[in-house]
Amino acid sequence: MAARPSNAVHPFGCACRACAPVAPHRHRAGLTIRSASRALILLASLIAIPFLVAQALAGLKGGRV
């Protein structure tokens, strides 16, 4: 297919970028933010486990941490 100048008359059903621009993917940013927040929550919960166990053991012994 030969290239046309941008001011040329286009036929019906033309699929060039001037006639049918492609919308950017907006859900990709939301998906990235959602994945990052889930990873941070998982990391925070993994870091908190030893502290919760230590507090439970201290509570069984009657002491305070």
N, C-alpha and C positions, 0 to 999 in steps of 0.2 A: 504494500500500500504506500503510495507516495505521500510525502509530508505536505500538509496544506498550511498556508499562512494563517495566523490566528484570526484575521478579520474576514476569512472566506465564509461563504454561506455553507452551512452544514446540512446534510439531508436528515430526514426524520429517522430516529433510531440510531443516530451517530453515537459511538461509544468512546469518543475521544475525551481527554481530561477537561477540555473547555466545556463540553456539553454535559458530561456526566461526572462531575468531580466526586472523588471518593471521600467520604467523611472519615475523620480520624477516629481511631479506636479510643473511646473515652473510658471504657470499663477497665482498661489495663492498669491505669493509675490506681483505681479503687481496689483492684485485686492485689496490687503490690502492697498497698498500705494495709489491707486486711491480713495478708500473709505475714508482713513484718510485725504487726501487733500480736498475732497469734504466736509467733516465734518468741517475742519478748515475754508474753505471759507464761509460756512454757518454760523459758529460762528462769524467770523469777520464781516459779513454783519449784523448779529443781533446786535452786539455791536455798529456798526456804525450808526444805525438808529436814536437813540436819538440825536446824534451830528448833523446829517443832518437836523433833524426837528428843533433843536435849531438855526442852521445857517439860515434856511429858515424863521423862526419867527423873527430873528434879522434883516434879510434883509427887511422884511415887515415893521418893525418899523423904519428903516433908520439907525440903529446902527450897530456896528461891534462887533463880538464876539472875 
